């Protein structure tokens, strides 16, 4: 877009690389980061169990994931 905003997809490799770098450096992730990262790993047959403990699973995260699932 002209203003620099770009709507990505769940399978955006640059976005996943960015989130992975935040995971690797133990930076705090947003609920959207967590949802996108966990979904990406699950869709690609990678383990998600090790990442579920990297921060609390909040009600907001559950709602976000449920909302994405219903689409």
CHARMM-style PDB file with segment names, atoms N, HN, CA, C and O in Angstrom:
ATOM      1  N   UNK     1       0.826  -1.164   0.000  1.00  0.00      PROA
ATOM      2  CA  UNK     1       0.000   0.000   0.000  1.00  0.00      PROA
ATOM      3  C   UNK     1       0.883   1.245   0.000  1.00  0.00      PROA
ATOM      4  O   UNK     1       2.070   1.182   0.320  1.00  0.00      PROA
ATOM      5  N   UNK     2       0.301   2.341  -0.354  1.00  0.00      PROA
ATOM      6  HN  UNK     2      -0.664   2.392  -0.614  1.00  0.00      PROA
ATOM      7  CA  UNK     2       1.037   3.601  -0.418  1.00  0.00      PROA
ATOM      8  C   UNK     2       1.588   4.049   0.930  1.00  0.00      PROA
ATOM      9  O   UNK     2       2.649   4.670   0.997  1.00  0.00      PROA
ATOM     10  N   UNK     3       0.863   3.733   2.008  1.00  0.00      PROA
ATOM     11  HN  UNK     3       0.001   3.228   1.953  1.00  0.00      PROA
ATOM     12  CA  UNK     3       1.305   4.177   3.332  1.00  0.00      PROA
ATOM     13  C   UNK     3       2.284   3.206   3.986  1.00  0.00      PROA
ATOM     14  O   UNK     3       2.677   3.411   5.135  1.00  0.00      PROA
ATOM     15  N   UNK     4       2.686   2.151   3.270  1.00  0.00      PROA
ATOM     16  HN  UNK     4       2.367   1.985   2.337  1.00  0.00      PROA
ATOM     17  CA  UNK     4       3.646   1.185   3.800  1.00  0.00      PROA
ATOM     18  C   UNK     4       3.017   0.021   4.530  1.00  0.00      PROA
ATOM     19  O   UNK     4       3.704  -0.950   4.848  1.00  0.00      PROA
ATOM     20  N   UNK     5       1.725   0.097   4.803  1.00  0.00      PROA
ATOM     21  HN  UNK     5       1.168   0.886   4.545  1.00  0.00      PROA
ATOM     22  CA  UNK     5       1.035  -0.995   5.483  1.00  0.00      PROA
ATOM     23  C   UNK     5       0.763  -2.111   4.492  1.00  0.00      PROA
ATOM     24  O   UNK     5       0.289  -1.874   3.381  1.00  0.00      PROA
ATOM     25  N   UNK     6       1.068  -3.330   4.912  1.00  0.00      PROA
ATOM     26  HN  UNK     6       1.453  -3.522   5.814  1.00  0.00      PROA
ATOM     27  CA  UNK     6       0.829  -4.484   4.052  1.00  0.00      PROA
ATOM     28  C   UNK     6       0.180  -5.574   4.893  1.00  0.00      PROA
ATOM     29  O   UNK     6       0.706  -5.957   5.938  1.00  0.00      PROA
ATOM     30  N   UNK     7      -0.937  -6.061   4.446  1.00  0.00      PROA
ATOM     31  HN  UNK     7      -1.365  -5.750   3.597  1.00  0.00      PROA
ATOM     32  CA  UNK     7      -1.614  -7.141   5.135  1.00  0.00      PROA
ATOM     33  C   UNK     7      -0.948  -8.442   4.735  1.00  0.00      PROA
ATOM     34  O   UNK     7      -0.921  -8.795   3.556  1.00  0.00      PROA
ATOM     35  N   UNK     8      -0.411  -9.154   5.710  1.00  0.00      PROA
ATOM     36  HN  UNK     8      -0.433  -8.868   6.668  1.00  0.00      PROA
ATOM     37  CA  UNK     8       0.294 -10.395   5.427  1.00  0.00      PROA
ATOM     38  C   UNK     8      -0.627 -11.598   5.495  1.00  0.00      PROA
ATOM     39  O   UNK     8      -1.836 -11.468   5.685  1.00  0.00      PROA
ATOM     40  N   UNK     9      -0.045 -12.745   5.341  1.00  0.00      PROA
ATOM     41  HN  UNK     9       0.937 -12.851   5.187  1.00  0.00      PROA
ATOM     42  CA  UNK     9      -0.788 -13.995   5.458  1.00  0.00      PROA
ATOM     43  C   UNK     9      -0.175 -14.804   6.588  1.00  0.00      PROA
ATOM     44  O   UNK     9       0.883 -14.458   7.116  1.00  0.00      PROA
ATOM     45  N   UNK    10      -0.847 -15.878   6.949  1.00  0.00      PROA
ATOM     46  HN  UNK    10      -1.705 -16.159   6.521  1.00  0.00      PROA
ATOM     47  CA  UNK    10      -0.317 -16.749   8.005  1.00  0.00      PROA
ATOM     48  C   UNK    10       0.990 -17.401   7.578  1.00  0.00      PROA
ATOM     49  O   UNK    10       1.792 -17.793   8.426  1.00  0.00      PROA
ATOM     50  N   UNK    11       1.209 -17.520   6.291  1.00  0.00      PROA
ATOM     51  HN  UNK    11       0.558 -17.202   5.602  1.00  0.00      PROA
ATOM     52  CA  UNK    11       2.364 -18.262   5.783  1.00  0.00      PROA
ATOM     53  C   UNK    11       3.465 -17.327   5.256  1.00  0.00      PROA
ATOM     54  O   UNK    11       4.203 -17.706   4.347  1.00  0.00      PROA
ATOM     55  N   UNK    12       3.584 -16.137   5.804  1.00  0.00      PROA
ATOM     56  HN  UNK    12       2.985 -15.829   6.543  1.00  0.00      PROA
ATOM     57  CA  UNK    12       4.570 -15.158   5.371  1.00  0.00      PROA
ATOM     58  C   UNK    12       5.928 -15.494   5.999  1.00  0.00      PROA
ATOM     59  O   UNK    12       6.097 -15.373   7.212  1.00  0.00      PROA
ATOM     60  N   UNK    13       6.877 -15.908   5.186  1.00  0.00      PROA
ATOM     61  HN  UNK    13       6.739 -16.006   4.201  1.00  0.00      PROA
ATOM     62  CA  UNK    13       8.181 -16.363   5.685  1.00  0.00      PROA
ATOM     63  C   UNK    13       8.956 -15.262   6.419  1.00  0.00      PROA
ATOM     64  O   UNK    13       9.628 -15.543   7.411  1.00  0.00      PROA
ATOM     65  N   UNK    14       8.872 -14.017   5.945  1.00  0.00      PROA
ATOM     66  HN  UNK    14       8.327 -13.789   5.138  1.00  0.00      PROA
ATOM     67  CA  UNK    14       9.571 -12.923   6.630  1.00  0.00      PROA
ATOM     68  C   UNK    14       8.989 -12.708   8.020  1.00  0.00      PROA
ATOM     69  O   UNK    14       9.722 -12.488   8.984  1.00  0.00      PROA
ATOM     70  N   UNK    15       7.680 -12.773   8.112  1.00  0.00      PROA
ATOM     71  HN  UNK    15       7.085 -12.952   7.329  1.00  0.00      PROA
ATOM     72  CA  UNK    15       7.016 -12.588   9.408  1.00  0.00      PROA
ATOM     73  C   UNK    15       7.396 -13.706  10.363  1.00  0.00      PROA
ATOM     74  O   UNK    15       7.685 -13.457  11.533  1.00  0.00      PROA
ATOM     75  N   UNK    16       7.397 -14.928   9.868  1.00  0.00      PROA
ATOM     76  HN  UNK    16       7.163 -15.129   8.917  1.00  0.00      PROA
ATOM     77  CA  UNK    16       7.760 -16.067  10.714  1.00  0.00      PROA
ATOM     78  C   UNK    16       9.216 -15.951  11.161  1.00  0.00      PROA
ATOM     79  O   UNK    16       9.527 -16.248  12.315  1.00  0.00      PROA
ATOM     80  N   UNK    17      10.106 -15.529  10.277  1.00  0.00      PROA
ATOM     81  HN  UNK    17       9.853 -15.287   9.340  1.00  0.00      PROA
ATOM     82  CA  UNK    17      11.516 -15.342  10.645  1.00  0.00      PROA
ATOM     83  C   UNK    17      11.651 -14.284  11.738  1.00  0.00      PROA
ATOM     84  O   UNK    17      12.440 -14.439  12.670  1.00  0.00      PROA
ATOM     85  N   UNK    18      10.876 -13.214  11.616  1.00  0.00      PROA
ATOM     86  HN  UNK    18      10.235 -13.088  10.859  1.00  0.00      PROA
ATOM     87  CA  UNK    18      10.886 -12.154  12.632  1.00  0.00      PROA
ATOM     88  C   UNK    18      10.424 -12.716  13.983  1.00  0.00      PROA
ATOM     89  O   UNK    18      11.062 -12.482  15.009  1.00  0.00      PROA
ATOM     90  N   UNK    19       9.318 -13.453  13.971  1.00  0.00      PROA
ATOM     91  HN  UNK    19       8.800 -13.643  13.137  1.00  0.00      PROA
ATOM     92  CA  UNK    19       8.801 -14.026  15.215  1.00  0.00      PROA
ATOM     93  C   UNK    19       9.808 -15.026  15.781  1.00  0.00      PROA
ATOM     94  O   UNK    19      10.039 -15.046  16.990  1.00  0.00      PROA
ATOM     95  N   UNK    20      10.407 -15.852  14.930  1.00  0.00      PROA
ATOM     96  HN  UNK    20      10.219 -15.836  13.948  1.00  0.00      PROA
ATOM     97  CA  UNK    20      11.393 -16.831  15.396  1.00  0.00      PROA
ATOM     98  C   UNK    20      12.567 -16.134  16.072  1.00  0.00      PROA
ATOM     99  O   UNK    20      13.066 -16.611  17.091  1.00  0.00      PROA
ATOM    100  N   UNK    21      13.013 -15.004  15.511  1.00  0.00      PROA
ATOM    101  HN  UNK    21      12.607 -14.617  14.684  1.00  0.00      PROA
ATOM    102  CA  UNK    21      14.129 -14.277  16.127  1.00  0.00      PROA
ATOM    103  C   UNK    21      13.731 -13.758  17.508  1.00  0.00      PROA
ATOM    104  O   UNK    21      14.561 -13.724  18.416  1.00  0.00      PROA
ATOM    105  N   UNK    22      12.485 -13.359  17.674  1.00  0.00      PROA
ATOM    106  HN  UNK    22      11.811 -13.386  16.936  1.00  0.00      PROA
ATOM    107  CA  UNK    22      12.004 -12.896  18.983  1.00  0.00      PROA
ATOM    108  C   UNK    22      11.910 -14.065  19.967  1.00  0.00      PROA
ATOM    109  O   UNK    22      12.219 -13.915  21.149  1.00  0.00      PROA
ATOM    110  N   UNK    23      11.486 -15.221  19.473  1.00  0.00      PROA
ATOM    111  HN  UNK    23      11.235 -15.343  18.512  1.00  0.00      PROA
ATOM    112  CA  UNK    23      11.429 -16.422  20.319  1.00  0.00      PROA
ATOM    113  C   UNK    23      12.839 -16.800  20.764  1.00  0.00      PROA
ATOM    114  O   UNK    23      13.070 -17.081  21.940  1.00  0.00      PROA
ATOM    115  N   UNK    24      13.769 -16.805  19.829  1.00  0.00      PROA
ATOM    116  HN  UNK    24      13.581 -16.577  18.874  1.00  0.00      PROA
ATOM    117  CA  UNK    24      15.147 -17.197  20.130  1.00  0.00      PROA
ATOM    118  C   UNK    24      15.825 -16.268  21.137  1.00  0.00      PROA
ATOM    119  O   UNK    24      16.675 -16.702  21.915  1.00  0.00      PROA
ATOM    120  N   UNK    25      15.447 -15.001  21.120  1.00  0.00      PROA
ATOM    121  HN  UNK    25      14.756 -14.649  20.488  1.00  0.00      PROA
ATOM    122  CA  UNK    25      16.073 -14.037  22.030  1.00  0.00      PROA
ATOM    123  C   UNK    25      15.234 -13.820  23.297  1.00  0.00      PROA
ATOM    124  O   UNK    25      15.503 -12.905  24.076  1.00  0.00      PROA
ATOM    125  N   UNK    26      14.224 -14.662  23.495  1.00  0.00      PROA
ATOM    126  HN  UNK    26      14.006 -15.405  22.862  1.00  0.00      PROA
ATOM    127  CA  UNK    26      13.350 -14.605  24.668  1.00  0.00      PROA
ATOM    128  C   UNK    26      12.642 -13.265  24.823  1.00  0.00      PROA
ATOM    129  O   UNK    26      12.317 -12.860  25.939  1.00  0.00      PROA
ATOM    130  N   UNK    27      12.401 -12.570  23.704  1.00  0.00      PROA
ATOM    131  HN  UNK    27      12.665 -12.899  22.797  1.00  0.00      PROA
ATOM    132  CA  UNK    27      11.620 -11.339  23.754  1.00  0.00      PROA
ATOM    133  C   UNK    27      10.152 -11.696  23.926  1.00  0.00      PROA
ATOM    134  O   UNK    27       9.704 -12.767  23.516  1.00  0.00      PROA
ATOM    135  N   UNK    28       9.430 -10.800  24.525  1.00  0.00      PROA
ATOM    136  HN  UNK    28       9.794  -9.930  24.858  1.00  0.00      PROA
ATOM    137  CA  UNK    28       8.000 -11.033  24.731  1.00  0.00      PROA
ATOM    138  C   UNK    28       7.267 -10.980  23.392  1.00  0.00      PROA
ATOM    139  O   UNK    28       7.523 -10.112  22.558  1.00  0.00      PROA
ATOM    140  N   UNK    29       6.364 -11.914  23.210  1.00  0.00      PROA
ATOM    141  HN  UNK    29       6.155 -12.620  23.887  1.00  0.00      PROA
ATOM    142  CA  UNK    29       5.563 -11.972  21.994  1.00  0.00      PROA
ATOM    143  C   UNK    29       4.163 -11.455  22.264  1.00  0.00      PROA
ATOM    144  O   UNK    29       3.628 -11.622  23.360  1.00  0.00      PROA
ATOM    145  N   UNK    30       3.576 -10.830  21.263  1.00  0.00      PROA
ATOM    146  HN  UNK    30       4.010 -10.694  20.373  1.00  0.00      PROA
ATOM    147  CA  UNK    30       2.175 -10.448  21.373  1.00  0.00      PROA
ATOM    148  C   UNK    30       1.324 -11.700  21.186  1.00  0.00      PROA
ATOM    149  O   UNK    30       1.819 -12.735  20.741  1.00  0.00      PROA
ATOM    150  N   UNK    31       0.064 -11.601  21.523  1.00  0.00      PROA
ATOM    151  HN  UNK    31      -0.339 -10.760  21.885  1.00  0.00      PROA
ATOM    152  CA  UNK    31      -0.833 -12.742  21.306  1.00  0.00      PROA
ATOM    153  C   UNK    31      -0.912 -13.085  19.826  1.00  0.00      PROA
ATOM    154  O   UNK    31      -0.985 -14.260  19.467  1.00  0.00      PROA
ATOM    155  N   UNK    32      -0.898 -12.076  18.966  1.00  0.00      PROA
ATOM    156  HN  UNK    32      -0.838 -11.121  19.258  1.00  0.00      PROA
ATOM    157  CA  UNK    32      -0.930 -12.333  17.525  1.00  0.00      PROA
ATOM    158  C   UNK    32       0.340 -13.061  17.085  1.00  0.00      PROA
ATOM    159  O   UNK    32       0.271 -13.991  16.281  1.00  0.00      PROA
ATOM    160  N   UNK    33       1.507 -12.643  17.607  1.00  0.00      PROA
ATOM    161  HN  UNK    33       1.563 -11.888  18.260  1.00  0.00      PROA
ATOM    162  CA  UNK    33       2.764 -13.333  17.310  1.00  0.00      PROA
ATOM    163  C   UNK    33       2.668 -14.803  17.703  1.00  0.00      PROA
ATOM    164  O   UNK    33       3.017 -15.691  16.925  1.00  0.00      PROA
ATOM    165  N   UNK    34       2.188 -15.047  18.923  1.00  0.00      PROA
ATOM    166  HN  UNK    34       1.904 -14.326  19.555  1.00  0.00      PROA
ATOM    167  CA  UNK    34       2.087 -16.418  19.426  1.00  0.00      PROA
ATOM    168  C   UNK    34       1.158 -17.258  18.559  1.00  0.00      PROA
ATOM    169  O   UNK    34       1.494 -18.379  18.176  1.00  0.00      PROA
ATOM    170  N   UNK    35      -0.013 -16.707  18.255  1.00  0.00      PROA
ATOM    171  HN  UNK    35      -0.286 -15.796  18.566  1.00  0.00      PROA
ATOM    172  CA  UNK    35      -0.990 -17.448  17.452  1.00  0.00      PROA
ATOM    173  C   UNK    35      -0.428 -17.770  16.078  1.00  0.00      PROA
ATOM    174  O   UNK    35      -0.557 -18.893  15.590  1.00  0.00      PROA
ATOM    175  N   UNK    36       0.193 -16.784  15.462  1.00  0.00      PROA
ATOM    176  HN  UNK    36       0.298 -15.871  15.858  1.00  0.00      PROA
ATOM    177  CA  UNK    36       0.733 -16.992  14.123  1.00  0.00      PROA
ATOM    178  C   UNK    36       1.873 -17.999  14.148  1.00  0.00      PROA
ATOM    179  O   UNK    36       1.952 -18.863  13.275  1.00  0.00      PROA
ATOM    180  N   UNK    37       2.750 -17.900  15.127  1.00  0.00      PROA
ATOM    181  HN  UNK    37       2.686 -17.198  15.836  1.00  0.00      PROA
ATOM    182  CA  UNK    37       3.901 -18.804  15.222  1.00  0.00      PROA
ATOM    183  C   UNK    37       3.455 -20.244  15.486  1.00  0.00      PROA
ATOM    184  O   UNK    37       3.932 -21.178  14.842  1.00  0.00      PROA
ATOM    185  N   UNK    38       2.544 -20.411  16.430  1.00  0.00      PROA
ATOM    186  HN  UNK    38       2.156 -19.653  16.953  1.00  0.00      PROA
ATOM    187  CA  UNK    38       2.073 -21.763  16.744  1.00  0.00      PROA
ATOM    188  C   UNK    38       1.329 -22.378  15.563  1.00  0.00      PROA
ATOM    189  O   UNK    38       1.504 -23.559  15.263  1.00  0.00      PROA
ATOM    190  N   UNK    39       0.509 -21.589  14.899  1.00  0.00      PROA
ATOM    191  HN  UNK    39       0.367 -20.629  15.142  1.00  0.00      PROA
ATOM    192  CA  UNK    39      -0.215 -22.114  13.739  1.00  0.00      PROA
ATOM    193  C   UNK    39       0.751 -22.501  12.624  1.00  0.00      PROA
ATOM    194  O   UNK    39       0.600 -23.558  12.011  1.00  0.00      PROA
ATOM    195  N   UNK    40       1.734 -21.656  12.359  1.00  0.00      PROA
ATOM    196  HN  UNK    40       1.857 -20.797  12.857  1.00  0.00      PROA
ATOM    197  CA  UNK    40       2.725 -21.942  11.315  1.00  0.00      PROA
ATOM    198  C   UNK    40       3.450 -23.258  11.619  1.00  0.00      PROA
ATOM    199  O   UNK    40       3.587 -24.113  10.743  1.00  0.00      PROA
ATOM    200  N   UNK    41       3.909 -23.413  12.853  1.00  0.00      PROA
ATOM    201  HN  UNK    41       3.798 -22.719  13.564  1.00  0.00      PROA
ATOM    202  CA  UNK    41       4.627 -24.642  13.218  1.00  0.00      PROA
ATOM    203  C   UNK    41       3.719 -25.860  13.069  1.00  0.00      PROA
ATOM    204  O   UNK    41       4.140 -26.887  12.536  1.00  0.00      PROA
ATOM    205  N   UNK    42       2.480 -25.750  13.536  1.00  0.00      PROA
ATOM    206  HN  UNK    42       2.138 -24.916  13.969  1.00  0.00      PROA
ATOM    207  CA  UNK    42       1.548 -26.872  13.450  1.00  0.00      PROA
ATOM    208  C   UNK    42       1.272 -27.241  11.997  1.00  0.00      PROA
ATOM    209  O   UNK    42       1.275 -28.421  11.643  1.00  0.00      PROA
ATOM    210  N   UNK    43       1.034 -26.232  11.148  1.00  0.00      PROA
ATOM    211  HN  UNK    43       1.032 -25.274  11.434  1.00  0.00      PROA
ATOM    212  CA  UNK    43       0.735 -26.492   9.743  1.00  0.00      PROA
ATOM    213  C   UNK    43       1.908 -27.129   9.005  1.00  0.00      PROA
ATOM    214  O   UNK    43       1.712 -27.813   8.001  1.00  0.00      PROA
ATOM    215  N   UNK    44       3.124 -26.907   9.498  1.00  0.00      PROA
ATOM    216  HN  UNK    44       3.283 -26.351  10.314  1.00  0.00      PROA
ATOM    217  CA  UNK    44       4.317 -27.459   8.854  1.00  0.00      PROA
ATOM    218  C   UNK    44       4.844 -28.706   9.567  1.00  0.00      PROA
ATOM    219  O   UNK    44       5.979 -29.123   9.340  1.00  0.00      PROA
ATOM    220  N   UNK    45       4.009 -29.301  10.432  1.00  0.00      PROA
ATOM    221  HN  UNK    45       3.086 -28.962  10.616  1.00  0.00      PROA
ATOM    222  CA  UNK    45       4.351 -30.554  11.087  1.00  0.00      PROA
ATOM    223  C   UNK    45       5.468 -30.440  12.107  1.00  0.00      PROA
ATOM    224  O   UNK    45       6.132 -31.430  12.414  1.00  0.00      PROA
ATOM    225  N   UNK    46       5.683 -29.239  12.637  1.00  0.00      PROA
ATOM    226  HN  UNK    46       5.144 -28.435  12.388  1.00  0.00      PROA
ATOM    227  CA  UNK    46       6.731 -29.030  13.636  1.00  0.00      PROA
ATOM    228  C   UNK    46       6.099 -29.030  15.016  1.00  0.00      PROA
ATOM    229  O   UNK    46       4.920 -28.713  15.174  1.00  0.00      PROA
ATOM    230  N   UNK    47       6.890 -29.386  16.004  1.00  0.00      PROA
ATOM    231  HN  UNK    47       7.847 -29.644  15.876  1.00  0.00      PROA
ATOM    232  CA  UNK    47       6.401 -29.436  17.373  1.00  0.00      PROA
ATOM    233  C   UNK    47       5.994 -28.055  17.865  1.00  0.00      PROA
ATOM    234  O   UNK    47       6.657 -27.057  17.582  1.00  0.00      PROA
ATOM    235  N   UNK    48       4.894 -28.015  18.604  1.00  0.00      PROA
ATOM    236  HN  UNK    48       4.355 -28.826  18.834  1.00  0.00      PROA
ATOM    237  CA  UNK    48       4.491 -26.761  19.227  1.00  0.00      PROA
ATOM    238  C   UNK    48       4.570 -26.847  20.745  1.00  0.00      PROA
ATOM    239  O   UNK    48       4.464 -25.828  21.428  1.00  0.00      PROA
ATOM    240  N   UNK    49       4.754 -28.045  21.277  1.00  0.00      PROA
ATOM    241  HN  UNK    49       4.840 -28.872  20.722  1.00  0.00      PROA
ATOM    242  CA  UNK    49       4.715 -28.211  22.733  1.00  0.00      PROA
ATOM    243  C   UNK    49       5.800 -27.398  23.437  1.00  0.00      PROA
ATOM    244  O   UNK    49       5.555 -26.884  24.529  1.00  0.00      PROA
ATOM    245  N   UNK    50       6.965 -27.268  22.861  1.00  0.00      PROA
ATOM    246  HN  UNK    50       7.164 -27.686  21.974  1.00  0.00      PROA
ATOM    247  CA  UNK    50       8.034 -26.506  23.489  1.00  0.00      PROA
ATOM    248  C   UNK    50       7.779 -25.019  23.515  1.00  0.00      PROA
ATOM    249  O   UNK    50       8.418 -24.297  24.280  1.00  0.00      PROA
ATOM    250  N   UNK    51       6.865 -24.549  22.703  1.00  0.00      PROA
ATOM    251  HN  UNK    51       6.345 -25.135  22.082  1.00  0.00      PROA
ATOM    252  CA  UNK    51       6.589 -23.122  22.620  1.00  0.00      PROA
ATOM    253  C   UNK    51       5.380 -22.704  23.438  1.00  0.00      PROA
ATOM    254  O   UNK    51       5.180 -21.516  23.690  1.00  0.00      PROA
ATOM    255  N   UNK    52       4.583 -23.660  23.848  1.00  0.00      PROA
ATOM    256  HN  UNK    52       4.746 -24.625  23.643  1.00  0.00      PROA
ATOM    257  CA  UNK    52       3.405 -23.314  24.623  1.00  0.00      PROA
ATOM    258  C   UNK    52       3.786 -22.770  25.997  1.00  0.00      PROA
ATOM    259  O   UNK    52       3.027 -22.007  26.594  1.00  0.00      PROA
ATOM    260  N   UNK    53       4.943 -23.154  26.494  1.00  0.00      PROA
ATOM    261  HN  UNK    53       5.559 -23.774  26.009  1.00  0.00      PROA
ATOM    262  CA  UNK    53       5.382 -22.677  27.800  1.00  0.00      PROA
ATOM    263  C   UNK    53       6.088 -21.334  27.749  1.00  0.00      PROA
ATOM    264  O   UNK    53       6.404 -20.776  28.800  1.00  0.00      PROA
ATOM    265  N   UNK    54       6.345 -20.800  26.571  1.00  0.00      PROA
ATOM    266  HN  UNK    54       6.089 -21.253  25.717  1.00  0.00      PROA
ATOM    267  CA  UNK    54       7.068 -19.533  26.453  1.00  0.00      PROA
ATOM    268  C   UNK    54       6.123 -18.357  26.621  1.00  0.00      PROA
ATOM    269  O   UNK    54       6.004 -17.516  25.730  1.00  0.00      PROA
ATOM    270  N   UNK    55       5.477 -18.300  27.718  1.00  0.00      PROA
ATOM    271  HN  UNK    55       5.573 -18.983  28.442  1.00  0.00      PROA
ATOM    272  CA  UNK    55       4.528 -17.225  27.980  1.00  0.00      PROA
ATOM    273  C   UNK    55       3.181 -17.816  28.300  1.00  0.00      PROA
ATOM    274  O   UNK    55       2.871 -18.944  27.916  1.00  0.00      PROA
ATOM    275  N   UNK    56       2.414 -17.071  28.984  1.00  0.00      PROA
ATOM    276  HN  UNK    56       2.666 -16.155  29.297  1.00  0.00      PROA
ATOM    277  CA  UNK    56       1.103 -17.556  29.405  1.00  0.00      PROA
ATOM    278  C   UNK    56       0.143 -17.637  28.231  1.00  0.00      PROA
ATOM    279  O   UNK    56       0.180 -16.833  27.299  1.00  0.00      PROA
ATOM    280  N   UNK    57      -0.707 -18.632  28.316  1.00  0.00      PROA
ATOM    281  HN  UNK    57      -0.736 -19.284  29.073  1.00  0.00      PROA
ATOM    282  CA  UNK    57      -1.802 -18.733  27.357  1.00  0.00      PROA
ATOM    283  C   UNK    57      -2.954 -17.954  27.979  1.00  0.00      PROA
ATOM    284  O   UNK    57      -3.588 -18.407  28.932  1.00  0.00      PROA
ATOM    285  N   UNK    58      -3.206 -16.797  27.433  1.00  0.00      PROA
ATOM    286  HN  UNK    58      -2.691 -16.429  26.659  1.00  0.00      PROA
ATOM    287  CA  UNK    58      -4.199 -15.895  27.995  1.00  0.00      PROA
ATOM    288  C   UNK    58      -5.560 -16.122  27.351  1.00  0.00      PROA
ATOM    289  O   UNK    58      -5.684 -16.788  26.323  1.00  0.00      PROA
ATOM    290  N   UNK    59      -6.572 -15.551  27.984  1.00  0.00      PROA
ATOM    291  HN  UNK    59      -6.472 -15.010  28.819  1.00  0.00      PROA
ATOM    292  CA  UNK    59      -7.914 -15.599  27.400  1.00  0.00      PROA
ATOM    293  C   UNK    59      -7.927 -14.889  26.051  1.00  0.00      PROA
ATOM    294  O   UNK    59      -8.601 -15.327  25.119  1.00  0.00      PROA
ATOM    295  N   UNK    60      -7.179 -13.790  25.952  1.00  0.00      PROA
ATOM    296  HN  UNK    60      -6.632 -13.434  26.710  1.00  0.00      PROA
ATOM    297  CA  UNK    60      -7.107 -13.062  24.681  1.00  0.00      PROA
ATOM    298  C   UNK    60      -6.510 -13.932  23.579  1.00  0.00      PROA
ATOM    299  O   UNK    60      -6.980 -13.908  22.441  1.00  0.00      PROA
ATOM    300  N   UNK    61      -5.470 -14.703  23.919  1.00  0.00      PROA
ATOM    301  HN  UNK    61      -5.089 -14.722  24.843  1.00  0.00      PROA
ATOM    302  CA  UNK    61      -4.857 -15.594  22.933  1.00  0.00      PROA
ATOM    303  C   UNK    61      -5.850 -16.679  22.517  1.00  0.00      PROA
ATOM    304  O   UNK    61      -5.967 -16.997  21.334  1.00  0.00      PROA
ATOM    305  N   UNK    62      -6.550 -17.236  23.473  1.00  0.00      PROA
ATOM    306  HN  UNK    62      -6.454 -16.978  24.434  1.00  0.00      PROA
ATOM    307  CA  UNK    62      -7.559 -18.260  23.152  1.00  0.00      PROA
ATOM    308  C   UNK    62      -8.627 -17.693  22.214  1.00  0.00      PROA
ATOM    309  O   UNK    62      -8.996 -18.326  21.225  1.00  0.00      PROA
ATOM    310  N   UNK    63      -9.117 -16.497  22.535  1.00  0.00      PROA
ATOM    311  HN  UNK    63      -8.818 -15.983  23.339  1.00  0.00      PROA
ATOM    312  CA  UNK    63     -10.148 -15.875  21.713  1.00  0.00      PROA
ATOM    313  C   UNK    63      -9.629 -15.594  20.308  1.00  0.00      PROA
ATOM    314  O   UNK    63     -10.338 -15.809  19.325  1.00  0.00      PROA
ATOM    315  N   UNK    64      -8.407 -15.121  20.217  1.00  0.00      PROA
ATOM    316  HN  UNK    64      -7.831 -14.946  21.016  1.00  0.00      PROA
ATOM    317  CA  UNK    64      -7.802 -14.846  18.913  1.00  0.00      PROA
ATOM    318  C   UNK    64      -7.701 -16.128  18.092  1.00  0.00      PROA
ATOM    319  O   UNK    64      -8.054 -16.142  16.913  1.00  0.00      PROA
ATOM    320  N   UNK    65      -7.223 -17.194  18.707  1.00  0.00      PROA
ATOM    321  HN  UNK    65      -6.935 -17.183  19.665  1.00  0.00      PROA
ATOM    322  CA  UNK    65      -7.084 -18.464  17.992  1.00  0.00      PROA
ATOM    323  C   UNK    65      -8.438 -19.037  17.593  1.00  0.00      PROA
ATOM    324  O   UNK    65      -8.602 -19.561  16.491  1.00  0.00      PROA
ATOM    325  N   UNK    66      -9.398 -18.932  18.493  1.00  0.00      PROA
ATOM    326  HN  UNK    66      -9.265 -18.506  19.388  1.00  0.00      PROA
ATOM    327  CA  UNK    66     -10.738 -19.422  18.174  1.00  0.00      PROA
ATOM    328  C   UNK    66     -11.353 -18.627  17.041  1.00  0.00      PROA
ATOM    329  O   UNK    66     -12.017 -19.191  16.171  1.00  0.00      PROA
ATOM    330  N   UNK    67     -11.136 -17.319  17.045  1.00  0.00      PROA
ATOM    331  HN  UNK    67     -10.597 -16.861  17.752  1.00  0.00      PROA
ATOM    332  CA  UNK    67     -11.653 -16.476  15.979  1.00  0.00      PROA
ATOM    333  C   UNK    67     -11.025 -16.806  14.633  1.00  0.00      PROA
ATOM    334  O   UNK    67     -11.710 -16.808  13.611  1.00  0.00      PROA
ATOM    335  N   UNK    68      -9.739 -17.081  14.629  1.00  0.00      PROA
ATOM    336  HN  UNK    68      -9.183 -17.080  15.460  1.00  0.00      PROA
ATOM    337  CA  UNK    68      -9.045 -17.453  13.380  1.00  0.00      PROA
ATOM    338  C   UNK    68      -9.489 -18.833  12.913  1.00  0.00      PROA
ATOM    339  O   UNK    68      -9.610 -19.074  11.711  1.00  0.00      PROA
ATOM    340  N   UNK    69      -9.730 -19.731  13.847  1.00  0.00      PROA
ATOM    341  HN  UNK    69      -9.632 -19.535  14.822  1.00  0.00      PROA
ATOM    342  CA  UNK    69     -10.156 -21.088  13.502  1.00  0.00      PROA
ATOM    343  C   UNK    69     -11.515 -21.065  12.817  1.00  0.00      PROA
ATOM    344  O   UNK    69     -11.769 -21.846  11.900  1.00  0.00      PROA
ATOM    345  N   UNK    70     -12.381 -20.171  13.262  1.00  0.00      PROA
ATOM    346  HN  UNK    70     -12.175 -19.537  14.007  1.00  0.00      PROA
ATOM    347  CA  UNK    70     -13.742 -20.118  12.738  1.00  0.00      PROA
ATOM    348  C   UNK    70     -13.827 -19.501  11.345  1.00  0.00      PROA
ATOM    349  O   UNK    70     -14.898 -19.517  10.739  1.00  0.00      PROA
ATOM    350  N   UNK    71     -12.751 -18.971  10.832  1.00  0.00      PROA
ATOM    351  HN  UNK    71     -11.881 -18.958  11.325  1.00  0.00      PROA
ATOM    352  CA  UNK    71     -12.776 -18.336   9.515  1.00  0.00      PROA
ATOM    353  C   UNK    71     -12.537 -19.319   8.418  1.00  0.00      PROA
ATOM    354  OT1 UNK    71     -12.527 -18.945   7.245  1.00  0.00      PROA
TER     355      UNK     71
END
